Amino acid sequence: MYKAFYHLTRNPFELAPDPAFLFLTKKHSEALATLYYGVKRHKGFVVMTGEVGTGKTLLVRFLLTLLKKSNVSYAYLFNSKLSSLDFLQYMTGDFGLKTTGTNKSALLLDFGEFLVARHDKRLTTVLVVDEAHHLSLDVLEEIRLLTNLETAEEKLLQILLVGQPELDEKLDSFQLRQLKQRIALRCQLEPLSPEETKGYIERRLRCAGANSHAGTLFPLDTIAAIYRHCRGIPRLINTVCENALITSYALRKRDVTPDIIDEVAADFRLVPCGATKDEPFI
């Protein structure tokens, strides 16, 4: 709707986790390097946590685009509210296995043969579990047992658990102490800083076709207002910026003003905190 008016080729603030829009902060770069290293070096268990909306799924999607280029097969589990049997059936199905049975022992036997066959061809196999903080203790224990599929030198299955900070709390529980000891690498995503928020917005605008006006469509005082309301959470930034562009377009404004951000934030019940309007932004 507003693309032609602002000379954009696509919507810059879509909520879908498109890897093309990934903005690598220092923390995001560290997390990506940790995940990639864990998979390629066959470290077994890797855990990434972060608050809601900090970009975990987007980072994982970007990682998977990298892994596709290097003979890595993966299963991606995004519905983590499953029973143990449902989990195994979903996992083997996503790997494309034609299993010989539906009971747990048959599924595990087929899956073990699949992993050994891939290992013999020097291929890497990865299980990615998103929203892992929702996993039941039974399923987490099932996942731990999958790491017993190994050779004398390395794990046959690489496992990435991705979730909110509640996942860390769950892994700290007494019942999961065996799983916790098997975690080889951990990383954490954090909200963007004020400077990173500016870079994030301008990066997405450039990806959407903005050139010289990528730094002027959202002036510095407007970005400061965005940060006050969104506190560096990328998902909230996308929502506020998308709606702010729609409002600015309706008013035929060539840039987005702070009062528009305040209006949009109020509509979404976002309460500003931290820096005030009179404090310097960056």
matplotlib code that plots the C-alpha trace (Angstrom):
import matplotlib.pyplot as plt

x = [0.0, 2.7, 5.6, 5.3, 4.9, 8.1, 9.9, 10.2, 10.2, 8.8, 7.5, 10.5, 8.9, 7.1, 6.8, 7.7, 11.3, 12.9, 16.6, 17.3, 16.5, 18.8, 20.6, 23.7, 24.5, 27.5, 25.3, 23.6, 26.9, 28.2, 25.1, 25.2, 28.9, 28.1, 25.3, 27.2, 30.3, 28.3, 26.7, 29.8, 32.1, 29.5, 29.3, 25.9, 23.8, 23.6, 21.2, 20.1, 17.8, 16.4, 13.4, 10.2, 10.8, 14.6, 15.0, 15.7, 13.6, 15.0, 18.6, 17.8, 16.3, 19.4, 21.5, 19.5, 20.1, 23.8, 23.6, 21.7, 24.8, 26.9, 25.1, 23.4, 20.0, 17.7, 14.4, 12.7, 10.3, 8.2, 5.3, 6.9, 3.7, 3.9, 4.0, 7.1, 5.7, 4.3, 7.7, 9.5, 6.9, 7.1, 10.9, 11.4, 8.7, 10.4, 13.7, 11.7, 12.1, 9.7, 9.5, 8.5, 6.3, 4.6, 5.8, 8.7, 11.2, 10.6, 10.9, 14.2, 15.6, 14.8, 16.2, 19.4, 20.0, 19.3, 21.9, 24.5, 24.0, 24.5, 27.5, 29.1, 28.8, 30.3, 27.0, 25.7, 22.2, 20.6, 17.5, 16.3, 13.6, 12.1, 9.9, 11.8, 10.7, 7.3, 8.8, 7.6, 10.2, 9.4, 10.2, 13.4, 14.5, 13.7, 15.9, 18.7, 18.5, 18.9, 22.4, 23.3, 23.3, 27.1, 30.4, 33.5, 34.5, 31.4, 27.6, 25.5, 22.8, 23.3, 20.6, 19.7, 17.3, 15.9, 13.6, 12.7, 14.6, 12.2, 14.2, 17.3, 15.2, 13.8, 17.3, 18.5, 15.9, 17.1, 15.2, 17.2, 20.6, 21.8, 20.7, 22.3, 25.7, 25.5, 25.1, 28.3, 27.6, 25.2, 24.3, 21.8, 20.2, 19.5, 17.3, 19.0, 20.7, 19.6, 22.4, 21.6, 17.9, 18.9, 21.0, 18.3, 15.6, 17.9, 19.1, 15.5, 14.7, 17.7, 16.7, 13.3, 14.7, 15.4, 18.6, 19.5, 16.3, 17.0, 18.4, 15.8, 12.5, 12.8, 14.7, 16.8, 14.1, 11.6, 14.0, 14.4, 10.6, 10.6, 13.3, 11.4, 8.3, 9.9, 13.0, 15.0, 12.7, 12.9, 9.4, 7.8, 10.0, 8.6, 5.0, 5.4, 7.3, 4.9, 1.9, 3.7, 4.4, 0.8, -0.3, 2.4, 1.3, -2.4, -1.2, 1.0, 4.1, 7.4, 9.0, 7.7, 7.4, 7.7, 4.1, 3.0, 5.2, 3.5, 0.1, 0.8, 2.4, -0.7, -2.9, -0.8, -0.8, 3.0, 4.1, 7.2, 10.0, 13.6, 14.9, 12.7, 12.1, 14.6, 17.5, 20.0, 19.4, 22.8]
y = [0.0, 2.5, 0.9, 3.1, 6.3, 5.6, 4.1, 0.6, -2.7, -4.8, -4.4, -3.8, -4.8, -8.1, -10.3, -13.5, -14.7, -14.0, -14.7, -12.0, -9.4, -10.8, -8.0, -9.3, -7.5, -8.7, -11.0, -12.4, -13.0, -14.8, -16.9, -17.8, -18.7, -20.9, -22.8, -23.3, -24.5, -26.8, -28.5, -28.6, -29.9, -32.5, -31.2, -32.9, -30.6, -26.8, -24.5, -21.0, -18.9, -15.4, -13.3, -13.3, -11.4, -11.2, -13.0, -16.6, -18.2, -15.8, -16.7, -20.4, -20.0, -18.2, -21.0, -23.6, -21.7, -22.0, -25.7, -26.5, -25.7, -28.3, -31.7, -31.2, -32.9, -31.4, -31.8, -28.7, -29.1, -25.9, -27.5, -28.6, -29.6, -33.3, -36.6, -38.7, -40.9, -38.0, -36.3, -39.3, -39.8, -36.1, -36.1, -39.2, -37.9, -34.6, -36.4, -38.2, -41.7, -44.4, -46.2, -49.9, -49.4, -46.8, -48.0, -46.4, -49.3, -49.5, -45.8, -45.7, -48.7, -47.1, -43.8, -45.3, -47.0, -43.7, -41.9, -44.6, -44.6, -40.8, -41.0, -43.6, -41.1, -38.3, -36.4, -34.3, -34.8, -32.1, -31.9, -28.3, -27.9, -24.4, -23.2, -25.8, -24.2, -25.9, -29.4, -31.8, -33.5, -36.8, -35.4, -33.7, -37.0, -38.7, -36.1, -36.8, -40.5, -39.7, -38.5, -42.1, -42.7, -42.1, -43.6, -43.7, -40.4, -38.2, -37.8, -39.1, -36.5, -32.8, -31.2, -27.5, -26.5, -23.0, -21.3, -18.5, -18.1, -20.6, -23.2, -22.4, -22.7, -26.1, -27.4, -26.3, -28.6, -31.7, -34.1, -32.9, -32.8, -35.6, -33.6, -30.4, -32.1, -33.1, -29.5, -28.6, -25.0, -22.3, -18.8, -16.1, -13.4, -10.0, -7.0, -4.4, -1.4, 2.1, 2.2, -1.3, -0.3, 2.4, 0.0, -2.6, -0.2, 1.2, -2.3, -3.5, -0.4, -1.0, -4.6, -3.3, -1.0, 2.2, 3.8, 7.4, 7.8, 4.7, 7.0, 9.8, 7.9, 7.3, 10.4, 10.0, 11.4, 8.9, 6.0, 7.2, 7.0, 3.5, 2.4, 3.9, 1.8, -1.3, -1.6, -3.1, -6.1, -6.7, -8.2, -5.1, -2.8, -4.5, -4.1, -0.4, 0.5, -1.2, 0.5, 3.8, 3.7, 3.0, 6.0, 8.3, 7.2, 8.0, 11.5, 11.8, 12.5, 11.8, 10.7, 9.2, 11.5, 10.7, 11.5, 8.9, 6.3, 7.3, 7.0, 3.5, 2.4, 3.5, 1.5, -1.6, -0.9, -0.5, 1.4, 3.6, 3.1, 4.0, 7.1, 10.2, 12.4, 14.9, 12.4, 11.9, 8.7, 7.7]
z = [0.0, 0.9, -1.1, -4.2, -2.0, -0.2, -3.2, -1.7, -3.5, -0.7, 2.8, 5.1, 8.4, 7.8, 10.8, 8.9, 9.7, 6.3, 6.5, 3.9, 6.6, 9.2, 11.1, 12.8, 16.0, 18.0, 20.1, 17.0, 15.3, 18.3, 18.6, 14.9, 15.1, 18.1, 16.4, 13.2, 15.0, 17.2, 14.1, 11.9, 14.7, 15.8, 19.4, 20.1, 22.2, 21.6, 23.4, 22.4, 24.5, 24.3, 25.3, 23.2, 19.8, 20.0, 16.7, 17.6, 14.8, 12.2, 13.3, 13.1, 9.6, 8.5, 9.9, 8.0, 4.8, 5.4, 6.4, 3.2, 1.2, 2.9, 2.8, 6.1, 6.6, 9.3, 10.9, 12.2, 15.1, 15.8, 17.7, 20.9, 22.7, 21.7, 23.5, 23.3, 20.6, 18.6, 18.8, 17.4, 14.6, 13.7, 13.7, 11.6, 9.2, 8.8, 8.0, 5.3, 6.7, 5.6, 8.9, 9.3, 12.3, 14.5, 18.0, 19.7, 19.4, 15.6, 15.1, 17.1, 15.2, 11.8, 12.9, 14.2, 10.9, 9.1, 11.2, 10.8, 7.0, 6.8, 9.1, 6.8, 4.0, 6.2, 6.2, 9.1, 10.6, 12.7, 14.9, 15.5, 18.2, 18.3, 21.2, 23.3, 26.6, 26.0, 25.8, 28.5, 30.8, 29.1, 25.6, 26.8, 28.3, 24.9, 23.2, 25.7, 24.9, 21.2, 22.0, 22.9, 19.2, 18.7, 17.6, 19.7, 18.2, 17.8, 18.0, 15.1, 15.7, 16.4, 18.5, 18.7, 21.4, 21.0, 23.4, 25.8, 29.2, 30.7, 28.9, 30.9, 34.1, 33.0, 32.1, 35.6, 37.2, 39.1, 36.8, 33.8, 35.3, 33.0, 29.9, 31.2, 31.6, 27.9, 26.6, 24.8, 23.8, 24.9, 23.7, 24.4, 22.4, 23.9, 22.9, 20.6, 22.0, 20.9, 18.2, 17.1, 16.8, 14.4, 12.4, 12.4, 11.0, 8.3, 7.3, 6.7, 4.8, 2.5, 2.0, 1.0, -1.7, 0.2, -0.9, 0.1, 2.1, 4.3, 7.0, 6.7, 6.5, 10.3, 11.7, 14.8, 17.2, 15.7, 16.3, 19.8, 20.3, 18.8, 21.2, 24.2, 23.4, 22.0, 24.2, 21.4, 20.7, 16.9, 16.7, 18.4, 16.3, 13.1, 14.3, 15.3, 12.2, 9.8, 11.3, 11.5, 7.7, 7.1, 9.2, 7.6, 4.2, 5.0, 6.2, 3.1, 5.2, 3.6, 7.0, 10.1, 13.1, 16.8, 17.5, 15.0, 16.8, 20.1, 18.6, 17.2, 20.4, 22.3, 20.0, 20.7, 24.5, 24.6, 27.7, 27.2, 29.7, 30.2, 28.4, 28.2, 25.2, 26.5, 26.9, 24.1, 22.1, 20.8]

ax = plt.figure().add_subplot(projection="3d")
ax.plot(x, y, z, "-o")
ax.set_aspect("equal")
plt.show()
